[in-house]
Every structure is written in structure tokens, then in C-alpha cells.
Amino acid sequence: MIVRRQGPESPLRRAVGSDRKGKISPVVYVAGILSALTIDRGGPVGVGNASACFVGVAVVWIVPTGGSPACSTRPTHEAEACHIFRVGGA
């Protein structure tokens, strides 16, 4: 909502980016849940697939994304703010 209000050229929109992580994560979580419930019920295959999905999402969120070029050309305090937003963003 804040990004929408500030418009397409807002610093927050540049810092957050396209939010690929936020869009892909729920899909992978659902795939993990369905895998645990449907593949090899009671066996290790479905649970293993589900665990791999959950660990994969965790790794994607732990590994920081590269800062945007817009952030690197800003003064130091603004570049730090861009980095803070980008760590959790896509």
C-alpha cells in the first residue's frame, strides 16, 4: 500500500524490487504440504520431498539478494536503507 501510494519511482519500490521470493515461497510451501500428504503416504519419499521444499524456502530467504544499482548510487545512509530492505526482498 505504501509503495502504491508513493508511485512507480519510489525509493521503497526500488529497494523491494519484484518480490520474487514472496511470490514463489507460498507455492513451494503448498507443494511441500501436498507432497507430504499425497506421495507415498506414511513413507519417507513424500516427507523427504516436503522437507526439501521447506528447507529450500528457508535457504532462499536466508541468502541475501544483491542490492539494486539504484541503491549503490545513493549516499551512504540511503544505500544502507536499500540494503536493509533488499535482504528480505527479492
Summary of the structure (lengths in Angstrom):
residues: 90
radius of gyration: 17.6
end to end distance: 17.6
largest distance: 55.9
contacts: 231
relative contact order: 0.19
helix: 73%
strand: 0%
